[in-house]
């Protein structure tokens, strides 16, 4: 341990050591590490940018996927994004204070202290938030007035996810009116996102569910317009459904997130022809090293539960069909190796089962191209859950 690291440890200061350095060979990256294939990442960003450019909708990329100011900046500068979504105030703060200037907190914020922070953040960026409870409105209005800021609000509508949101249709009108009448607040439109629909694997079933989502959203917009309320923003959509919302003539804003990376779960949903979706490439990997092959037909790698989320399933070994990841514990991943082909310190590239919570576990993205480390991006909002 260096003198600086020793002093930091003695003072209780957490040292965040990067697993790689720019210019290093990929074979030198300390494992397990979260690695981004920059060619695939840039292609994914360009694919959605080009899609959006051919439609009447705009992209507000969801930063809960990556929690990185560097990636958010790239999406806004090169990916056609007008801004980003965040799910928590602290997540938004981390990005705003790193220079991101347009953020929607696409979630409910009800705690007065957090509403105060949200309003203060509006001095640095364009800030908006979702609302589904009338009791929040006067508290948010007071916070906006104290900060001398204007906060945009979207009424969240439950279009099938069964989480937050008022019922579709007329139920959105009283909330929208209350927002419109409140000092410091601006009614901007509705948030109508169906998270579960993103992961319906069968294309026809996904299409049918989204048709219902669009119908309920349209009914809500009509109710608002009928009450004399302009509904300029109709937001929602994700990586698994964006084409349906974009073509609906109802939505104005897409909130895709996982498209930049992809994962095993998203890779399993189907295109119209019944084949696995191929719109986006795998760009995010857990690079892992083999630490044991003491048992016949098995190897053990250093990527266990503490570096990934397995709620959507285990990771997939990328580019190989002779070995497979079959189970894990805290610090170990068990690899089925029937041919005993894996040697100590061999590397495997794992596609995470679920990218969003996996990213939140790590401090760094290691961006690679052509077999070498090209960049390091800190996970700016790692651990920002409040």
Secondary structure by P-SEA (a helix, b strand, c coil): ccaaaaaaaaacccccccccccccccccccccccccaaaaaaaaaaaaaaaaaaccccccccccccccaaaaaaaaacccccccccccaaaaaaaaaacccbbbcccccccaaaaaaaaaaccccccccccccccaaaaaaaaaaaacbbbbbbbccccccccccccccccaaaaaaaaaacccccccbbbbbbccccccccaaaaaaaaaaaaaaaaaaaaaaaaaccccccccccccccaaaaaacccccccccccccccccccccccccccccccccccccccbbbbcccccccccccccccccccccccccccccccccccccccccbbbbbcccccccccbbbbbbccccaaaaaaccbbbbbcccccccccccccccccc
